[in-house]
């Protein structure tokens, strides 16, 4: 099953809402907390969030067919990430580009082909637009779980960001 543009946009809007709850929590923490090392994911809130926004930029470049020989032009170095307010502002800008790219997809089953270096070996990748979108979503959810774990360890749980909690209409009987 492949998404429609409306489904992709609804899913992406959910990601943005869940991401907003996480950034709301990170604003209550100190820069030292943002950089605190953990034994999960890329290791800190800053590096993990920088990694995910960078990956979103990359996946959108793939989805739109833009040339991508390197990360040239991408403003965030996840190994030495900027402060979280910079990451958040950059992600807000990227989110607008992502949403526009999702609106523009005309064929979710169309193949996207590109070459990459994987473990120092050249590889040819073939995936559909639907596959790239699915990877974008699941990649963020995967790392969001790591961020939620880090926030709990810092004493700042973000609460429930599950899709049904945020998007279903749930009423008492």
ROGU-221883 format. One record per residue: residue number from 0; x negated, y negated, z of N, C-alpha, C in turn; residue in one letter. Coordinates in steps of 0.05 Angstrom, whole numbers. Layout:
 num n_east n_north   n_up ca_east ca_north  ca_up c_east c_north   c_up residu
 NUM      X       Y      Z       X        Y      Z      X       Y      Z      A
...
***
This chain:
 num n_east n_north   n_up ca_east ca_north  ca_up c_east c_north   c_up residu
   0    -17      24      0       0        0      0    -18     -25      0      X
   1    -11     -44    -16     -26      -68    -19    -10     -92     -8      X
   2    -23    -111      4      -8     -134     15      3    -151     -8      X
   3     23    -167     -1      31     -188    -18     18    -213     -7      X
   4     19    -235    -22       8     -260    -12     21    -268     14      X
   5     48    -265     15      63     -273     39     54    -256     63      X
   6     50    -230     59      41     -213     81     12    -220     89      X
   7     -5    -225     70     -32     -232     76    -33    -258     92      X
   8    -17    -278     84     -16     -303     98     -6    -300    126      X
   9     15    -284    130      26     -280    156      5    -266    174      X
  10     -9    -247    163     -30     -233    178    -52    -252    185      X
  11    -60    -268    166     -82     -287    171    -73    -308    191      X
  12    -49    -317    190     -39     -337    209    -39    -325    237      X
  13    -33    -300    240     -35     -287    266    -64    -287    276      X
  14    -83    -280    258    -111     -281    266   -118    -309    277      X
  15   -109    -329    263    -115     -357    271   -103    -363    298      X
  16    -79    -354    304     -66     -359    330    -81    -344    352      X
  17    -88    -319    347    -103     -304    367   -131    -317    372      X
  18   -143    -326    350    -169     -339    352   -167    -365    368      X
  19   -145    -380    365    -141     -404    380   -140    -399    410      X
  20   -127    -377    418    -126     -370    447   -154    -364    457      X
  21   -170    -351    441    -197     -345    449   -213    -371    452      X
  22   -211    -389    433    -225     -415    435   -215    -431    459      X
  23   -189    -430    464    -178     -443    488   -193    -434    513      X
  24   -198    -408    515    -212     -398    539   -242    -405    538      X
  25   -254    -405    515    -283     -411    514   -288    -440    522      X
  26   -268    -457    517    -272     -486    525   -273    -489    555      X
  27   -263    -470    570    -264     -472    600   -291    -462    611      X
  28   -308    -452    594    -334     -441    603   -356    -460    597      X
  29   -379    -455    609    -402     -472    606   -418    -463    581      X
  30   -435    -480    571    -453     -471    549   -470    -447    557      X
  31   -478    -446    583    -493     -423    592   -477    -397    590      X
  32   -451    -399    596    -433     -375    593   -431    -368    563      X
  33   -430    -387    546    -427     -382    517   -452    -366    507      X
  34   -475    -372    519    -500     -359    509   -507    -334    526      X
  35   -492    -328    547    -498     -305    564   -500    -280    548      X
  36   -521    -264    553    -525     -239    539   -508    -216    550      X
  37   -496    -201    532    -480     -177    539   -491    -154    523      X
  38   -484    -130    532    -494     -106    519   -474     -96    497      X
  39   -458    -114    487    -439     -106    466   -440    -126    443      X
  40   -432    -117    420    -431     -134    396   -457    -147    391      X
  41   -456    -171    378    -480     -186    373   -493    -197    398      X
  42   -481    -194    422    -494     -200    447   -485    -223    463      X
  43   -472    -243    451    -462     -266    466   -437    -276    452      X
  44   -422    -293    466    -399     -305    454   -407    -321    429      X
  45   -427    -337    432    -436     -354    409   -444    -337    385      X
  46   -461    -318    389    -470     -302    366   -447    -285    354      X
  47   -430    -275    371    -408     -258    361   -389    -275    344      X
  48   -381    -298    354    -362     -315    339   -376    -327    314      X
  49   -401    -333    316    -416     -343    293   -417    -321    271      X
  50   -421    -296    280    -422     -274    261   -395    -270    247      X
  51   -373    -272    262    -347     -267    250   -339    -289    230      X
  52   -344    -314    237    -338     -336    218   -355    -334    194      X
  53   -380    -326    197    -398     -323    174   -389    -300    156      X
  54   -379    -279    168    -369     -256    153   -344    -265    138      X
  55   -327    -281    151    -303     -290    137   -310    -306    112      X
  56   -330    -324    115    -340     -340     93   -349    -321     71      X
  57   -364    -301     78    -375     -282     58   -352    -267     44      X
  58   -333    -256     59    -311     -241     47   -294    -259     29      X
  59   -290    -283     36    -274     -302     19   -290    -307     -7      X
  60   -316    -310     -4    -332     -314    -29   -329    -289    -47      X
  61   -329    -265    -35    -325     -241    -51   -297    -241    -63      X
  62   -277    -248    -48    -249     -247    -57   -245    -266    -80      X
  63   -258    -289    -80    -254     -309   -101   -273    -305   -124      X
  64   -291    -286   -122    -309     -281   -145   -332    -301   -146      X
  65   -337    -317   -125    -359     -336   -125   -385    -322   -125      X
  66   -405    -333   -138    -432     -322   -137   -442    -322   -108      X
  67   -456    -302   -101    -466     -300    -74   -492    -284    -73      X
  68   -514    -298    -78    -540     -284    -77   -552    -285    -49      X
  69   -543    -304    -33    -554     -307     -6   -533    -322     10      X
  70   -540    -328     35    -523     -344     52   -529    -374     49      X
  71   -543    -381     27    -549     -409     23   -523    -425     22      X
  72   -523    -447     36    -499     -464     37   -482    -459     61      X
  73   -486    -437     75    -471     -431     99   -484    -445    122      X
  74   -469    -461    138    -481     -478    158   -489    -465    184      X
  75   -481    -440    189    -486     -428    215   -506    -405    213      X
  76   -526    -406    230    -545     -384    233   -536    -368    258      X
  77   -527    -343    254    -516     -328    276   -538    -320    296      X
  78   -563    -319    287    -585     -312    305   -591    -335    324      X
  79   -587    -359    315    -591     -383    332   -566    -401    328      X
  80   -543    -391    339    -518     -405    333   -516    -432    346      X
  81   -501    -450    334    -496     -476    347   -477    -473    371      X
  82   -471    -495    384    -453     -494    406   -425    -486    397      X
  83   -409    -474    415    -383     -464    407   -365    -485    395      X
  84   -365    -510    404    -348     -530    390   -355    -533    360      X
  85   -380    -530    353    -388     -531    325   -378    -507    310      X
  86   -380    -483    323    -370     -459    310   -340    -461    306      X
  87   -326    -471    326    -297     -474    323   -290    -493    301      X
  88   -303    -516    300    -297     -536    279   -303    -524    251      X
  89   -325    -510    249    -333     -498    223   -312    -477    215      X
  90   -302    -462    235    -282     -441    229   -255    -454    221      X
  91   -249    -476    232    -224     -490    224   -226    -498    194      X
  92   -249    -508    186    -253     -515    158   -252    -490    140      X
  93   -265    -468    150    -265     -443    135   -237    -432    133      X
  94   -221    -434    154    -194     -423    154   -177    -435    132      X
  95   -181    -461    127    -166     -474    105   -174    -462     78      X
  96   -200    -457     74    -210     -444     50   -200    -415     47      X
  97   -199    -401     70    -190     -373     70   -161    -372     62      X
  98   -145    -389     75    -116     -389     69   -111    -396     39      X
  99   -125    -415     29    -122     -422      0   -130    -398    -18      X
 100   -151    -384    -10    -160     -361    -26   -139    -339    -25      X
 101   -126    -335     -2    -105     -314      0    -81    -322    -17      X
 102    -74    -347    -16     -51     -357    -32    -56    -353    -62      X
 103    -81    -354    -70     -88     -353    -99    -91    -325   -110      X
 104    -92    -305    -93     -96     -277   -103    -72    -271   -121      X
 105    -78    -262   -145     -57     -254   -165    -53    -224   -167      X
 106    -74    -209   -161     -72     -180   -164    -88    -168   -141      X
 107    -73    -158   -121     -86     -146    -97   -100    -119   -104      X
 108    -93    -107   -127    -105      -82   -134   -129     -85   -153      X
 109   -135    -110   -161    -157     -115   -179   -184    -108   -166      X
 110   -201     -95   -181    -227      -88   -171   -244    -113   -169      X
 111   -260    -113   -148    -281     -133   -144   -307    -118   -144      X
 112   -326    -125   -161    -351     -110   -163   -374    -130   -158      X
 113   -393    -120   -142    -417     -137   -137   -440    -119   -129      X
 114   -463    -130   -129    -487     -116   -120   -498    -128    -95      X
 115   -508    -111    -78    -519     -120    -52   -545    -104    -47      X
 116   -560    -113    -28    -583      -97    -18   -573     -87      9      X
 117   -573     -61     11    -563      -47     35   -586     -29     45      X
 118   -596     -34     69    -619      -19     79   -642     -20     59      X
 119   -646     -44     48    -668      -49     28   -665     -34      2      X
 120   -641     -23     -3    -636      -10    -29   -614     -25    -43      X
 121   -617     -30    -70    -596      -42    -84   -572     -23    -86      X
 122   -548     -34    -83    -523      -19    -84   -502     -34   -100      X
 123   -486     -19   -114    -463      -31   -128   -438     -25   -111      X
 124   -423     -45   -106    -399      -43    -89   -374     -48   -107      X
 125   -354     -31   -104    -329      -35   -117   -307     -33    -96      X
 126   -291     -53    -94    -269      -54    -75   -247     -70    -87      X
 127   -222     -66    -78    -200      -83    -88   -198    -108    -71      X
 128   -183    -127    -81    -177     -151    -65   -164    -143    -39      X
 129   -147    -123    -40    -134     -113    -16   -155    -102      4      X
 130   -174     -88     -6    -195      -77     11   -211     -99     24      X
 131   -218    -120      9    -234     -142     20   -218    -156     42      X
 132   -192    -161     37    -175     -173     57   -173    -156     82      X
 133   -169    -130     78    -167     -111    101   -193    -112    117      X
 134   -216    -112    104    -241     -114    118   -243    -140    134      X
 135   -236    -162    121    -236     -188    135   -220    -186    161      X
 136   -196    -176    160    -179     -174    183   -190    -155    204      X
 137   -197    -130    196    -206     -110    215   -233    -117    227      X
 138   -249    -130    212    -275     -139    222   -271    -159    245      X
 139   -253    -178    241    -248     -198    262   -236    -185    286      X
 140   -217    -166    282    -204     -153    305   -225    -137    321      X
 141   -243    -123    307    -264     -108    319   -281    -126    338      X
 142   -291    -148    327    -307     -166    343   -291    -181    363      X
 143   -266    -186    358    -249     -200    378   -247    -183    403      X
 144   -246    -157    400    -245     -139    423   -271    -143    440      X
 145   -293    -146    427    -318     -151    441   -318    -177    455      X
 146   -307    -198    442    -305     -224    454   -286    -224    479      X
 147   -264    -210    476    -245     -208    498   -259    -194    522      X
 148   -275    -174    517    -290     -160    538   -309    -180    551      X
 149   -324    -195    535    -342     -215    546   -328    -235    563      X
 150   -305    -245    553    -290     -265    569   -280    -253    596      X
 151   -271    -228    596    -264     -215    621   -287    -214    640      X
 152   -310    -206    630    -334     -205    647   -342    -232    658      X
 153   -336    -253    643    -342     -280    653   -319    -291    671      X
 154   -299    -275    676    -277     -284    693   -257    -302    680      X
 155   -256    -301    653    -238     -319    638   -222    -302    617      X
 156   -206    -283    627    -191     -267    607   -172    -284    590      X
 157   -171    -277    564    -155     -293    545   -125    -284    544      X
 158   -118    -263    559     -91     -254    558    -86    -236    534      X
 159    -60    -231    529     -52     -213    508    -52    -227    481      X
 160    -68    -217    463     -69     -227    435    -60    -206    415      X
 161    -46    -186    425     -36     -165    407    -15    -177    388      X
 162    -13    -166    364       5     -177    344     34    -177    354      X
 163     43    -155    366      71     -155    374     77    -176    396      X
 164     58    -180    413      61     -200    434     63    -229    422      X
 165     48    -234    401      47     -260    390     66    -265    367      X
 166     76    -244    354      91     -248    330    120    -237    330      X
 167    125    -217    346     152     -206    348    170    -225    363      X
 168    195    -224    357     215     -237    374    225    -217    394      X
 169    218    -221    419     225     -203    440    243    -217    460      X
 170    267    -206    464     287     -219    481    296    -200    503      X
 171    302    -210    526     313     -193    547    341    -184    540      X
 172    348    -160    549     376     -150    544    395    -160    564      X
***
